[in-house]
Amino acid sequence: MTTPLIAVIHEDWADPTVALPAYETEGAAGADLRANLPPEYRGVGITLAPLSRALIPTGLRVEIPAGFEMQIRPRSGLAFKHGISIPNAPGTIDSDYRGPLGVLLINLGTEPFKVAHGDRIAQAIVAPVVQARYAQAEGLSDTARGAGGFGSTGRG
């Protein structure tokens, strides 16, 4: 498979010195996304109170090749240490979207959490997409599981 190229541009207001998405290690699956805050927030950051959420700007717009998506996922260290997550994880950026790339963060912790300008806030995973066809059917095939729902295949 050919490595997809993600074209990236900065918003007019964005700080161009904030690093573009990057893989921090050779085996990393996700490229770190950084907060690129508007000028009025750069010195003070954005504070998330417990159980609050905010759309954190990256200052970027991306062009994802057709046949791919960008999944926005939480960073495990922020989740473990501070309870910071993404409420719609993974968030999906479609290949035909050209608007601002923001990261919806939620503070599931017990203390306020400050997002500072340039902080690594999420990771982006680029993955192939298959669009299925859907068709009305007269019935569905039988399986051992059948209609068993949540928790029907084991404990929990």
PADRENVO-886620 format. One record per residue: residue number from 1; chain; residue in three letters; x, y, z of N, C-alpha, C in turn. Coordinates in steps of 0.05 Angstrom, whole numbers, plus 5000, padded with zeros to 4 digits. Example, Ala and Ser with C-alpha at 12.3 -4.5 7.8 and 13.67 -1.06 7.14 Angstrom:
REM residues 2
+-----+---+-----+------+------+------+------+------+------+------+------+------+
|   k | c |   r |  n.X |  n.Y |  n.Z | ca.X | ca.Y | ca.Z |  c.X |  c.Y |  c.Z |
+-----+---+-----+------+------+------+------+------+------+------+------+------+
|   1 | A | Ala | 5264 | 4886 | 5156 | 5246 | 4910 | 5156 | 5264 | 4934 | 5156 |
|   2 | A | Ser | 5257 | 4955 | 5142 | 5273 | 4979 | 5143 | 5258 | 5001 | 5157 |
+-----+---+-----+------+------+------+------+------+------+------+------+------+
***
This chain:
REM residues 156
+-----+---+-----+------+------+------+------+------+------+------+------+------+
|   k | c |   r |  n.X |  n.Y |  n.Z | ca.X | ca.Y | ca.Z |  c.X |  c.Y |  c.Z |
+-----+---+-----+------+------+------+------+------+------+------+------+------+
|   1 | A | Met | 5017 | 4977 | 5000 | 5000 | 5000 | 5000 | 5018 | 5025 | 5000 |
|   2 | A | Thr | 5011 | 5044 | 4984 | 5025 | 5069 | 4983 | 5019 | 5086 | 5007 |
|   3 | A | Thr | 5039 | 5099 | 5019 | 5035 | 5116 | 5042 | 5019 | 5141 | 5033 |
|   4 | A | Pro | 4996 | 5146 | 5045 | 4980 | 5169 | 5037 | 4994 | 5195 | 5046 |
|   5 | A | Leu | 4991 | 5216 | 5030 | 5002 | 5242 | 5036 | 4979 | 5259 | 5045 |
|   6 | A | Ile | 4981 | 5271 | 5069 | 4961 | 5288 | 5080 | 4971 | 5317 | 5076 |
|   7 | A | Ala | 4957 | 5332 | 5058 | 4964 | 5360 | 5054 | 4954 | 5376 | 5078 |
|   8 | A | Val | 4970 | 5395 | 5088 | 4963 | 5410 | 5112 | 4968 | 5440 | 5106 |
|   9 | A | Ile | 4949 | 5456 | 5114 | 4953 | 5485 | 5113 | 4945 | 5497 | 5140 |
|  10 | A | His | 4957 | 5520 | 5147 | 4950 | 5533 | 5172 | 4927 | 5552 | 5167 |
|  11 | A | Glu | 4910 | 5556 | 5188 | 4890 | 5577 | 5188 | 4905 | 5603 | 5188 |
|  12 | A | Asp | 4892 | 5625 | 5178 | 4905 | 5651 | 5177 | 4915 | 5661 | 5204 |
|  13 | A | Trp | 4901 | 5655 | 5226 | 4907 | 5664 | 5252 | 4927 | 5646 | 5267 |
|  14 | A | Ala | 4932 | 5622 | 5256 | 4948 | 5602 | 5271 | 4977 | 5609 | 5273 |
|  15 | A | Asp | 4989 | 5599 | 5294 | 5018 | 5602 | 5299 | 5033 | 5581 | 5283 |
|  16 | A | Pro | 5048 | 5589 | 5262 | 5062 | 5570 | 5245 | 5085 | 5556 | 5259 |
|  17 | A | Thr | 5093 | 5565 | 5283 | 5115 | 5551 | 5297 | 5106 | 5526 | 5312 |
|  18 | A | Val | 5080 | 5523 | 5315 | 5070 | 5498 | 5328 | 5074 | 5475 | 5308 |
|  19 | A | Ala | 5085 | 5454 | 5318 | 5092 | 5431 | 5300 | 5068 | 5419 | 5286 |
|  20 | A | Leu | 5072 | 5411 | 5261 | 5052 | 5396 | 5247 | 5048 | 5369 | 5260 |
|  21 | A | Pro | 5026 | 5355 | 5254 | 5023 | 5328 | 5264 | 5048 | 5311 | 5258 |
|  22 | A | Ala | 5057 | 5296 | 5278 | 5082 | 5280 | 5275 | 5080 | 5255 | 5291 |
|  23 | A | Tyr | 5093 | 5234 | 5281 | 5096 | 5209 | 5296 | 5120 | 5211 | 5314 |
|  24 | A | Glu | 5116 | 5207 | 5340 | 5138 | 5212 | 5359 | 5158 | 5189 | 5360 |
|  25 | A | Thr | 5150 | 5165 | 5352 | 5168 | 5142 | 5351 | 5165 | 5128 | 5324 |
|  26 | A | Glu | 5184 | 5111 | 5317 | 5184 | 5097 | 5291 | 5160 | 5079 | 5289 |
|  27 | A | Gly | 5151 | 5066 | 5311 | 5129 | 5048 | 5310 | 5102 | 5060 | 5317 |
|  28 | A | Ala | 5100 | 5086 | 5321 | 5075 | 5099 | 5329 | 5054 | 5096 | 5307 |
|  29 | A | Ala | 5030 | 5089 | 5316 | 5007 | 5087 | 5297 | 4994 | 5114 | 5293 |
|  30 | A | Gly | 4996 | 5131 | 5314 | 4982 | 5157 | 5313 | 5002 | 5180 | 5312 |
|  31 | A | Ala | 4996 | 5201 | 5296 | 5011 | 5225 | 5296 | 4999 | 5244 | 5316 |
|  32 | A | Asp | 5016 | 5256 | 5333 | 5007 | 5274 | 5354 | 4996 | 5300 | 5342 |
|  33 | A | Leu | 4973 | 5308 | 5351 | 4961 | 5334 | 5344 | 4966 | 5353 | 5367 |
|  34 | A | Arg | 4972 | 5378 | 5360 | 4977 | 5398 | 5381 | 4957 | 5420 | 5381 |
|  35 | A | Ala | 4952 | 5431 | 5405 | 4935 | 5454 | 5408 | 4949 | 5478 | 5396 |
|  36 | A | Asn | 4935 | 5492 | 5378 | 4945 | 5517 | 5366 | 4923 | 5538 | 5373 |
|  37 | A | Leu | 4927 | 5551 | 5395 | 4907 | 5569 | 5406 | 4906 | 5596 | 5392 |
|  38 | A | Pro | 4883 | 5608 | 5390 | 4881 | 5636 | 5380 | 4898 | 5654 | 5397 |
|  39 | A | Pro | 4907 | 5676 | 5385 | 4926 | 5694 | 5400 | 4916 | 5702 | 5428 |
|  40 | A | Glu | 4890 | 5707 | 5432 | 4881 | 5716 | 5458 | 4882 | 5694 | 5479 |
|  41 | A | Tyr | 4886 | 5668 | 5472 | 4888 | 5647 | 5491 | 4916 | 5636 | 5494 |
|  42 | A | Arg | 4935 | 5644 | 5477 | 4962 | 5632 | 5477 | 4976 | 5635 | 5504 |
|  43 | A | Gly | 4972 | 5657 | 5518 | 4986 | 5661 | 5543 | 4972 | 5649 | 5567 |
|  44 | A | Val | 4946 | 5644 | 5565 | 4930 | 5635 | 5588 | 4920 | 5606 | 5584 |
|  45 | A | Gly | 4919 | 5596 | 5560 | 4909 | 5570 | 5555 | 4879 | 5568 | 5557 |
|  46 | A | Ile | 4869 | 5544 | 5555 | 4840 | 5538 | 5558 | 4837 | 5518 | 5580 |
|  47 | A | Thr | 4822 | 5525 | 5601 | 4818 | 5507 | 5623 | 4792 | 5492 | 5621 |
|  48 | A | Leu | 4794 | 5466 | 5624 | 4770 | 5448 | 5624 | 4764 | 5441 | 5653 |
|  49 | A | Ala | 4741 | 5450 | 5662 | 4731 | 5442 | 5688 | 4723 | 5412 | 5687 |
|  50 | A | Pro | 4722 | 5399 | 5710 | 4713 | 5371 | 5710 | 4686 | 5368 | 5697 |
|  51 | A | Leu | 4683 | 5349 | 5680 | 4659 | 5342 | 5665 | 4652 | 5363 | 5643 |
|  52 | A | Ser | 4670 | 5381 | 5637 | 4665 | 5400 | 5616 | 4680 | 5391 | 5591 |
|  53 | A | Arg | 4671 | 5402 | 5568 | 4684 | 5396 | 5543 | 4688 | 5421 | 5527 |
|  54 | A | Ala | 4708 | 5420 | 5509 | 4714 | 5443 | 5492 | 4726 | 5434 | 5466 |
|  55 | A | Leu | 4720 | 5449 | 5445 | 4732 | 5444 | 5419 | 4759 | 5459 | 5418 |
|  56 | A | Ile | 4781 | 5444 | 5418 | 4807 | 5456 | 5419 | 4818 | 5458 | 5390 |
|  57 | A | Pro | 4825 | 5482 | 5382 | 4834 | 5485 | 5354 | 4863 | 5475 | 5351 |
|  58 | A | Thr | 4868 | 5464 | 5327 | 4896 | 5457 | 5319 | 4908 | 5477 | 5301 |
|  59 | A | Gly | 4891 | 5496 | 5290 | 4901 | 5516 | 5272 | 4906 | 5505 | 5244 |
|  60 | A | Leu | 4896 | 5480 | 5239 | 4902 | 5467 | 5214 | 4877 | 5460 | 5198 |
|  61 | A | Arg | 4881 | 5458 | 5172 | 4861 | 5445 | 5154 | 4877 | 5424 | 5139 |
|  62 | A | Val | 4863 | 5402 | 5134 | 4877 | 5379 | 5121 | 4862 | 5370 | 5096 |
|  63 | A | Glu | 4877 | 5358 | 5078 | 4865 | 5345 | 5055 | 4874 | 5316 | 5056 |
|  64 | A | Ile | 4854 | 5299 | 5061 | 4858 | 5270 | 5064 | 4851 | 5257 | 5037 |
|  65 | A | Pro | 4868 | 5240 | 5026 | 4863 | 5228 | 5000 | 4837 | 5212 | 5001 |
|  66 | A | Ala | 4823 | 5211 | 4978 | 4799 | 5194 | 4975 | 4807 | 5165 | 4982 |
|  67 | A | Gly | 4788 | 5151 | 4996 | 4793 | 5124 | 5004 | 4806 | 5122 | 5032 |
|  68 | A | Phe | 4810 | 5145 | 5045 | 4821 | 5145 | 5072 | 4804 | 5162 | 5090 |
|  69 | A | Glu | 4808 | 5159 | 5116 | 4796 | 5176 | 5137 | 4818 | 5182 | 5157 |
|  70 | A | Met | 4814 | 5203 | 5173 | 4831 | 5209 | 5195 | 4815 | 5205 | 5220 |
|  71 | A | Gln | 4824 | 5187 | 5238 | 4811 | 5182 | 5263 | 4825 | 5198 | 5285 |
|  72 | A | Ile | 4810 | 5212 | 5301 | 4821 | 5228 | 5323 | 4816 | 5213 | 5348 |
|  73 | A | Arg | 4838 | 5206 | 5362 | 4836 | 5189 | 5386 | 4849 | 5203 | 5410 |
|  74 | A | Pro | 4841 | 5195 | 5434 | 4853 | 5206 | 5458 | 4882 | 5198 | 5460 |
|  75 | A | Arg | 4897 | 5213 | 5475 | 4925 | 5206 | 5482 | 4923 | 5191 | 5509 |
|  76 | A | Ser | 4935 | 5167 | 5510 | 4932 | 5150 | 5534 | 4943 | 5163 | 5559 |
|  77 | A | Gly | 4965 | 5178 | 5557 | 4976 | 5191 | 5580 | 4958 | 5212 | 5592 |
|  78 | A | Leu | 4945 | 5228 | 5575 | 4926 | 5248 | 5585 | 4901 | 5234 | 5597 |
|  79 | A | Ala | 4893 | 5212 | 5585 | 4870 | 5198 | 5596 | 4876 | 5186 | 5623 |
|  80 | A | Phe | 4899 | 5173 | 5626 | 4907 | 5160 | 5651 | 4913 | 5180 | 5673 |
|  81 | A | Lys | 4929 | 5200 | 5667 | 4938 | 5219 | 5688 | 4917 | 5240 | 5695 |
|  82 | A | His | 4901 | 5248 | 5676 | 4883 | 5271 | 5681 | 4853 | 5266 | 5674 |
|  83 | A | Gly | 4847 | 5243 | 5662 | 4819 | 5238 | 5655 | 4810 | 5253 | 5630 |
|  84 | A | Ile | 4829 | 5262 | 5613 | 4823 | 5277 | 5589 | 4818 | 5257 | 5566 |
|  85 | A | Ser | 4795 | 5259 | 5553 | 4788 | 5241 | 5532 | 4774 | 5256 | 5510 |
|  86 | A | Ile | 4764 | 5241 | 5491 | 4749 | 5252 | 5468 | 4721 | 5239 | 5469 |
|  87 | A | Pro | 4700 | 5255 | 5473 | 4674 | 5243 | 5477 | 4663 | 5227 | 5454 |
|  88 | A | Asn | 4671 | 5233 | 5430 | 4661 | 5218 | 5406 | 4683 | 5200 | 5395 |
|  89 | A | Ala | 4701 | 5190 | 5412 | 4724 | 5175 | 5404 | 4716 | 5149 | 5390 |
|  90 | A | Pro | 4729 | 5142 | 5368 | 4746 | 5161 | 5353 | 4730 | 5180 | 5336 |
|  91 | A | Gly | 4738 | 5205 | 5336 | 4726 | 5224 | 5317 | 4735 | 5218 | 5289 |
|  92 | A | Thr | 4718 | 5223 | 5270 | 4725 | 5217 | 5242 | 4726 | 5242 | 5226 |
|  93 | A | Ile | 4748 | 5246 | 5211 | 4751 | 5267 | 5192 | 4749 | 5254 | 5164 |
|  94 | A | Asp | 4729 | 5261 | 5149 | 4724 | 5249 | 5123 | 4743 | 5261 | 5102 |
|  95 | A | Ser | 4748 | 5246 | 5080 | 4766 | 5256 | 5060 | 4756 | 5280 | 5045 |
|  96 | A | Asp | 4730 | 5286 | 5045 | 4720 | 5309 | 5031 | 4716 | 5334 | 5049 |
|  97 | A | Tyr | 4724 | 5332 | 5075 | 4722 | 5355 | 5093 | 4747 | 5373 | 5090 |
|  98 | A | Arg | 4742 | 5399 | 5088 | 4764 | 5418 | 5085 | 4763 | 5440 | 5106 |
|  99 | A | Gly | 4747 | 5437 | 5126 | 4744 | 5458 | 5147 | 4766 | 5456 | 5168 |
| 100 | A | Pro | 4764 | 5473 | 5188 | 4784 | 5473 | 5210 | 4784 | 5446 | 5225 |
| 101 | A | Leu | 4808 | 5437 | 5232 | 4811 | 5412 | 5247 | 4812 | 5419 | 5277 |
| 102 | A | Gly | 4791 | 5412 | 5291 | 4789 | 5417 | 5319 | 4788 | 5390 | 5334 |
| 103 | A | Val | 4795 | 5390 | 5359 | 4794 | 5365 | 5375 | 4775 | 5371 | 5398 |
| 104 | A | Leu | 4754 | 5355 | 5400 | 4734 | 5357 | 5421 | 4745 | 5342 | 5445 |
| 105 | A | Leu | 4753 | 5356 | 5466 | 4763 | 5344 | 5490 | 4742 | 5345 | 5512 |
| 106 | A | Ile | 4743 | 5325 | 5530 | 4726 | 5325 | 5554 | 4743 | 5319 | 5578 |
| 107 | A | Asn | 4738 | 5332 | 5600 | 4752 | 5327 | 5625 | 4735 | 5308 | 5642 |
| 108 | A | Leu | 4743 | 5283 | 5643 | 4729 | 5263 | 5660 | 4742 | 5261 | 5687 |
| 109 | A | Gly | 4762 | 5277 | 5692 | 4777 | 5277 | 5718 | 4762 | 5293 | 5739 |
| 110 | A | Thr | 4775 | 5295 | 5762 | 4763 | 5309 | 5785 | 4775 | 5337 | 5789 |
| 111 | A | Glu | 4796 | 5344 | 5773 | 4809 | 5370 | 5776 | 4808 | 5385 | 5749 |
| 112 | A | Pro | 4808 | 5412 | 5750 | 4810 | 5427 | 5725 | 4835 | 5419 | 5710 |
| 113 | A | Phe | 4834 | 5421 | 5684 | 4857 | 5414 | 5667 | 4862 | 5437 | 5647 |
| 114 | A | Lys | 4886 | 5447 | 5646 | 4893 | 5469 | 5629 | 4907 | 5458 | 5603 |
| 115 | A | Val | 4895 | 5466 | 5580 | 4907 | 5460 | 5554 | 4924 | 5485 | 5547 |
| 116 | A | Ala | 4950 | 5481 | 5544 | 4967 | 5504 | 5537 | 4973 | 5503 | 5507 |
| 117 | A | His | 4980 | 5526 | 5497 | 4988 | 5530 | 5469 | 5011 | 5511 | 5463 |
| 118 | A | Gly | 5007 | 5494 | 5442 | 5028 | 5476 | 5434 | 5027 | 5448 | 5446 |
| 119 | A | Asp | 5010 | 5444 | 5466 | 5007 | 5418 | 5479 | 4998 | 5397 | 5460 |
| 120 | A | Arg | 5009 | 5373 | 5463 | 4999 | 5349 | 5448 | 4972 | 5341 | 5461 |
| 121 | A | Ile | 4951 | 5341 | 5445 | 4924 | 5337 | 5456 | 4909 | 5313 | 5446 |
| 122 | A | Ala | 4918 | 5301 | 5424 | 4904 | 5278 | 5413 | 4923 | 5265 | 5393 |
| 123 | A | Gln | 4914 | 5243 | 5381 | 4930 | 5230 | 5360 | 4912 | 5225 | 5336 |
| 124 | A | Ala | 4924 | 5227 | 5313 | 4910 | 5223 | 5287 | 4920 | 5197 | 5275 |
| 125 | A | Ile | 4901 | 5180 | 5269 | 4906 | 5155 | 5255 | 4894 | 5157 | 5227 |
| 126 | A | Val | 4910 | 5152 | 5207 | 4900 | 5152 | 5179 | 4894 | 5123 | 5172 |
| 127 | A | Ala | 4870 | 5118 | 5163 | 4862 | 5090 | 5158 | 4846 | 5089 | 5131 |
| 128 | A | Pro | 4849 | 5066 | 5117 | 4833 | 5062 | 5093 | 4803 | 5059 | 5100 |
| 129 | A | Val | 4786 | 5067 | 5081 | 4757 | 5066 | 5084 | 4746 | 5049 | 5062 |
| 130 | A | Val | 4727 | 5032 | 5069 | 4712 | 5017 | 5049 | 4683 | 5026 | 5052 |
| 131 | A | Gln | 4671 | 5036 | 5030 | 4643 | 5042 | 5030 | 4627 | 5018 | 5021 |
| 132 | A | Ala | 4610 | 5009 | 5038 | 4593 | 4985 | 5032 | 4569 | 4993 | 5016 |
| 133 | A | Arg | 4556 | 4974 | 5005 | 4530 | 4978 | 4993 | 4509 | 4967 | 5012 |
| 134 | A | Tyr | 4486 | 4979 | 5012 | 4464 | 4969 | 5029 | 4440 | 4963 | 5012 |
| 135 | A | Ala | 4428 | 4940 | 5018 | 4405 | 4931 | 5002 | 4384 | 4919 | 5020 |
| 136 | A | Gln | 4359 | 4924 | 5014 | 4337 | 4912 | 5029 | 4337 | 4882 | 5023 |
| 137 | A | Ala | 4333 | 4866 | 5045 | 4334 | 4837 | 5042 | 4308 | 4825 | 5054 |
| 138 | A | Glu | 4302 | 4801 | 5047 | 4278 | 4787 | 5057 | 4284 | 4775 | 5085 |
| 139 | A | Gly | 4309 | 4770 | 5091 | 4317 | 4758 | 5116 | 4347 | 4758 | 5119 |
| 140 | A | Leu | 4357 | 4749 | 5142 | 4386 | 4748 | 5147 | 4394 | 4719 | 5153 |
| 141 | A | Ser | 4419 | 4712 | 5148 | 4428 | 4685 | 5153 | 4430 | 4680 | 5183 |
| 142 | A | Asp | 4428 | 4654 | 5191 | 4430 | 4647 | 5219 | 4459 | 4644 | 5227 |
| 143 | A | Thr | 4464 | 4651 | 5253 | 4491 | 4648 | 5264 | 4488 | 4636 | 5292 |
| 144 | A | Ala | 4510 | 4627 | 5304 | 4509 | 4616 | 5331 | 4502 | 4638 | 5351 |
| 145 | A | Arg | 4510 | 4662 | 5346 | 4504 | 4685 | 5364 | 4475 | 4694 | 5361 |
| 146 | A | Gly | 4465 | 4694 | 5337 | 4438 | 4703 | 5332 | 4435 | 4732 | 5339 |
| 147 | A | Ala | 4414 | 4739 | 5354 | 4407 | 4766 | 5361 | 4419 | 4775 | 5387 |
| 148 | A | Gly | 4437 | 4759 | 5399 | 4449 | 4765 | 5425 | 4463 | 4792 | 5423 |
| 149 | A | Gly | 4457 | 4810 | 5442 | 4468 | 4838 | 5441 | 4490 | 4842 | 5460 |
| 150 | A | Phe | 4490 | 4865 | 5472 | 4512 | 4873 | 5491 | 4516 | 4853 | 5512 |
| 151 | A | Gly | 4541 | 4843 | 5514 | 4548 | 4824 | 5535 | 4540 | 4795 | 5530 |
| 152 | A | Ser | 4529 | 4790 | 5507 | 4518 | 4763 | 5502 | 4540 | 4742 | 5496 |
| 153 | A | Thr | 4564 | 4751 | 5489 | 4585 | 4732 | 5482 | 4605 | 4727 | 5504 |
| 154 | A | Gly | 4600 | 4737 | 5528 | 4618 | 4733 | 5550 | 4612 | 4751 | 5573 |
| 155 | A | Arg | 4630 | 4751 | 5592 | 4626 | 4766 | 5617 | 4628 | 4796 | 5611 |
| 156 | A | Gly | 4610 | 4811 | 5624 | 4612 | 4840 | 5622 | 4592 | 4851 | 5603 |
+-----+---+-----+------+------+------+------+------+------+------+------+------+
***
